[in-house]
Amino acid sequence: MAAAPGLGEGLTLLVDIDAHGRLVPQTDEVRRALADRAGRFVLLPSAPDLLLARRTPATGTAAARPRCLLAGDLDGFPLGDLMAFLHQSRLTGILTVSSGGVERSLAFQEGEVRGARSSAAGERLGEIAVRLGLVGEAQAREALRSGRPVGKALLDAGALSAADLWNCLHEQATVVFQAILLAGRGTFVLMDEELPERAAAALTVSTQALLMDGARRMDELALFRARIPGPRARVRRRRPRRAAALQPPERALLELVDGSRTVAELAMAAHLDEFEATKLLYHLAEAGHVAVEADAAAEPAPEAARLAELAEAMNTLLREVTAAVPEAGRPALRAAVRGFLADGAAAWAPVWAHVGHADDGALDPAALAANVGALAPAAAARLHPSGDRARVLFEALRELLFFHLFAAGDRLERAAERALGASLRRGLARVEALLPSA
């Protein structure tokens, strides 16, 4: 019932659910909104952060704007596909994605991105202006304290030119779009709100170009993560065994490496976005100029939770395959997959033991984590040379995914099979980025 704060100016309606399951409206407006919907509703199963209900029987009454057009669970709907749908359908509205305690919004007008907003550190407009070297931190703080839109405040103060502001807005839209594509668990909502003045201004960013760039970045990021585990990793210099010619951007970034800065801090100091900084640091690490270490202050996730998270990420891809198969072909697909899982002589049989297989293609994450966690070190090493349990689980689920796709192939049109294969490759790259460095 609560509208997430985003780019729009629509009314936020807040309602609490108490420990007895009762709805507690927070304002008279909420009470009136609920009264207007008096009747019986079916409560639909959904993500813990999403409350969905459907009137029964339906009345078909028209609704006034703004209204929620789409809402869903990030685990069950690839964000790249959603962006492509918004673009192809030429929809206008505001998409808000909530993940990991961060809310990001994109404004669309006829399918093209017209603006962005984010609560994540480094993605807010003032911070982007600082990172690009266009304003100082003091100027950005002063603009924020003004209570006005930061971009307008900086423009009116003469700190930014109109061209500079356009560059900041364009960079913010790009950064927020890419961050949404990489979002993990969470929810999304699309509201058909009127676009605010800033989002309906001259800024237009091609959604198709952002999607193509996003796919490229995700493929490359999967490679970079082998050496650069994440934005909180610390970077220190080292002496290369062999001198290698460096490009000017690499030399400039290397000059900033002092052993105390993290990847994110280096990106800010070099006026780079996180992806570009990660790419340059990867090349420097490959050439032997830097070493990257995980942040000692970061608490590693307990192994069982880490394995269950990995399993759930792979479940998203298994569900995607099942959903792509026409309903009539799904019983045969499920039977084939369950036969694969029941093969006690297979190398991966210890991973599948007593693991439930749902009709949507997913496996029980907790059971998978327990099976892999119980493997003796020698058994884990036989399944993967590193002996790392996360990699054992990933390889087992990747083989299951490939079998899933193989079994689904006869039930799909050729074009649909190609599109599904491309989507799964991108998804695998995202999941592989969760693995520890080899």
N, C-alpha and C positions, 0 to 999 in steps of 0.2 A: 504494500500500500504506500510505502514511503518512496517518493521520487528521489533518485540519487542526484546530488548536486552536480550540474554539468555546465554546458555552455548556455543553456536556455535560462529564461527568467521565470519559468512556470512556478506555480505554487507547490511547496513541499508539504505533503500531508503525512503526518507521523502518527502511527498507532502502535501501542505496545501489546504484547501477548504475555499475560501474567502466568505464574506457575500453575494455575488451574486451567489454563487454556482459554481464558476469556480475553476478548478484544477490549483494549482500553484506549479510546480516542484521546488525543492530546489537545485538540482544539475543537471549537464549535464547528469549524469548517469540515473537519474530519467526521464529526458526528453526522452532519448533514449529508456528506458524501456517502457514508454507510447507509443512512436512512433511505437515500435515493435508490439504493440497491437492495432494499429489503427483499428477502426471499430465501430460497434454499440453493446452496452452492455445493458442488463436488470439489473437495480439496484434492488437488492433483499432487502426486509424488514429485518432488523437485529437490534441487540442491538446498542444503541447510540455510543458505543466504538468500533464498528466493521463495516467496509465498505465492502460489498460483491457485486460483479457484475458478470454476466454470458454473454458471447458473444452470439449473435443471428444473423444469424444461426451459430451453432457451427462448427468449422473447424476440430476438432479432432487432431490438430497438437501436436506432442510430445513436452514436455517441458524439459529443462535442469535442473539439480539439482543445488542448493537446491530449493525446491518448497514446497508450503503449501499443505499438504495432507488432513488435517482436520482443520476446524475452526468452532467455535460455541459460543453459549450463555450459560453461566453457569446456568441460570434460567431454561433452557429447556432440559438440558442433565445431568443426575446424574454423577458426577465425578468418583464414584466408578465403574460404568458400563463402563466408558471410559477406566479406568485403566485396568479393566479385559479384555476389547477388545484388548488393546495394547499387553497385556501379551499373550492372546490366539492366536493372529495373528502373534506373534513373530516379531513385527515391530521394526525397528531401526530408531531413529530420536530424536528430541528434542521437548518436550512438554512445552509450556510456558503458564502459567495461570496468568491473570491480574485481581486483585480484591482488592477493597478498597485502591487503590493507591499503591499496592504492586505487584511486579512481582516475580514469582517463576518459576524456570525451572527444569525439570527432563530430564536426558539423558537416553534413552532406547537403548539397543542393544539386538536384537532378543527377545524382550519382557521383559527383565530383567533390573532393574534400575542399571545404571552404574555411576551416579553422579548427583549432585544437585547444584543449586545456588538460592539465594534469596536476595531481597533488604530489607526484613523485619528485624527490630531490633531483635537481639537474634538468628537469623537463619544464619548469615554470619559465614564463617569458623573460622575466628579469635575469634569471640565472643563465638563460641562453644568450641574452645580450652581453652578459659578462664573459661567458665562454668564448664568444665570437670576437671579443676584444673591442666591442663597440661602446661600452660604458664601464665605469668602475663599480666596484661592489657598493661603495657609499651611495652612488647615484641610484643604483637599483634598490637599495634599502629605503632611500628617501621616497622613491616612487611608490614602493609598496605601502609605506606609512601614510601616503596621501589619501588612501581609501578609494582612489579612482582606478580605472583600468590601467595597469602598469604601462602598457604601450603608449596610451594616450598621454599619461603623465610624463613619460620620458620625451615624447614628441613635443609637448607643449613647453617643457623646460629647455628645449633646444639640445638635449643630450643625444637625441637620435634624429636623423633626417627621415623623410618619408621613405626613401629607398632603403635606409638601414632598418626601419621598422618592418618593411615588407620582407627583407631577408630574414629577420628574426622570426616573423610569423611563419614563413615558409619552412625554416629550419625546425621550428617547434612542431608543425604539422607532420613533417617527415619523421622526426624523432618519436613522437607519440604514436604514429601509425605503426612504425617498426616495433615499438615496445608492446603494442596491443597484439601484434602477430605472435610475439613470443610469450604472451601471458600464459600462466599455468591455470590452476584451479580458480574458479570464480564464476561470475555471472555477467550477462550482458542484457541491456535493454535498449530498444530503439523507440524514441518518442517522435511523433510528427509535429514537433514544436516549430514555431516560427524561428528562423535563425536570428540571433542577436546581431546588432549593427556591425560589430567587428567581424563576425564570421561571414556576413553577407557583403563585405567590402570587396575590393578588387582582387584579393587573394583567391586564386584557384590553383589547386594542385591535382594533377592527373592521378586518379585512383589506379588506373591501369599501370602507369609507370611506377607508382608506389608498390603495387603488388609484385611486379617483375623484379624491382630492386629488393623487395623483402625476401623473395624466394632465393635470389642470389646470396643475400646476406646470411640467410639461415644455413645454406649449404656451406658457405665459407666459415661461418662461426663454428660449425661442427668440427671443422679441421683445426681452427685456432684454439678451441678449448683443450686440445691435447697438451698445449703448453701454457695457455693463459686461462686458469680455472674460473676466473670471474672478476668483477670490478673491484672487489675488496682484496684481491691478491696484491702482495707487496713485490716491488721490482728493485733489484740491486744490480749494479754493474759487475761485469767479470771481464777478464782479459781473454780475447778470442785466441784460439790456437793459430789461426791463420788470418792475416789481414784481409778484409773484404771491403770493396767499395760500397759506400752507403749513399743513398739518395738524400737530397737536402732535407726533406721532412723527417727522415729517419735520424739524421745527425742532430736536427733541432730537438727531437724528442729525447734522444740519448743524453743530450746536455742537461736535461731536467731530471734525469734519474739520479737520486741521491741516497737510495737505500731505505728511505723512510716513507716515500710516497706510494700510494696504491695506484692501481690502473686507473680508477676513477679520478683520483687527484691529478695524475699526470695528464689525463685527457682535458681536465679543466685548465691546467696550467698552460697546455699547448694550444688551447682554443680548438680542440677536436671533439667530435662526438665519440661516445664510448666505442662504437664499432671501429671507426677509423684508427683510434688509439690502439685498440686490441690488434688490429691488422698490422700496424707498424711494429708493435712490440713482438708480435709473432715472428716477423722477419728478423728483428734484432736478436731474438732468442735463437732462431735457426742459425744465424751467423755467429753465435757465440758471444755476443756483446752484453747480453743481460741474462739473468736468471730470475724466475718468477716463483714466488712461494705463497702458499695459502696464508691468509691472515690468521695469525696466531690467536687473535681475540675471537675469531669466529668459532662458535661451538659446533662440532660435527654432530650431525643428526644421529640418533641411535640407529644401529644397523637395521633392526626390524622395520622402523619407520621409513628409513631410506629405501629399503627393498620394496616395501608396500607402495611407496610413492612411484617408484620406477614401474612396478607392475601396473598401477593404475594409469600411468602415462601410456603404456603399451596397450592397455585395455581400450583406450580411445581409438587406436588404430584397428583393433580387432572388431570393435563395434562398427567402425566405418565400412569395413568389408561386408559385414552381415547386412548393414542397412542398404548397401548398393545392390544387393541381390533381390530380385522380385520376390514378393511374399510367397508365391507358389514354389519357388526353388529353395526356400530357407530350410524346410525340414530335412531335405537331402544333404544340404550343406552342414547342418548341425550333426547329422548322423556321421558324415565323413570325418568331421573334426573330432567328434567323441571317440571314433574308432582310432584315430591317430593318437589321442591322449591315452587310450587304454592299452597301447602296445607296451607291455612290460619289458620287452627285450630291447627297446630303443635306448640310446645313450642318455636321453633326457628324462627317462622314466622316473628317476628319483625326484625331479622337479615337479612332475604332474601328480604324484601320489595323493589320492584323496582330495584333489582340488576340484571344486564345483565348476561346472561350465554352464553359464547362463544362456538363455535363448538369444540374447543380443550379441553373443560371441565373447563376452568378457569372462575372465577367470577370477576366482576369489583371491584378492591381493594378499590378505592375511595368511591364507593357507600357503600360497606361493612363497611368501617371505619366511614362514616357518620351515618349509621344506628346504629352502636354500640355506637358511641359517643353521640348520641341523647337519649340513654336509661336513664330513671330516675334511681337514685340509688337503689330504691326498686325493680325496674324491673330487673336491672343487678344482684342484690342479689338473685332474684328468679331463674335466669338462672345459676348462680354459687354462692356457699356460700360466696366466698371471695368478691364478688361484683366487682372484678377487670375486667375491660373491655377487656383487652388482653386475659384473661382466658376465658371470655364469648365467644369471637370470635374464639379462638382456639377450644373450646369444640364444638361449632356449626359447624365449618369446619371439625373437626374430624368426627362428626356424618355423615356429608355429604360425606366425603371420604369413610367411611365404607359402606354407601349405594351405592356409586359409584362402589366400589369393588364388593359388592353383586350383583348389576345389571349387572356387566361385567362378573361375574363368569360363567354364562351359555354360554358365547361366547368365552371362553378361554379353551385351553387344560389344563389338571390337572397340568402338570409340569410347564406350563407358569403361572398358577394361583398361585402356591406355590412360584415361584421365585418373582412374583410381590408382593405378600404379605410380603415376607422377605424384599424386597427393601423398601416398604412403612413403615415397622416398623422402619427401620434405618432412613428413612427420617423424620418420626414423632419425633424420638428422637432428631434429629438435630433442628427441628422447636421448640420443647418444650424447648430447651436450650435458646431460645430467650425470654421466659416468665420471668416475675419478680418472685422472690422467694415467696413461699407460706407463 
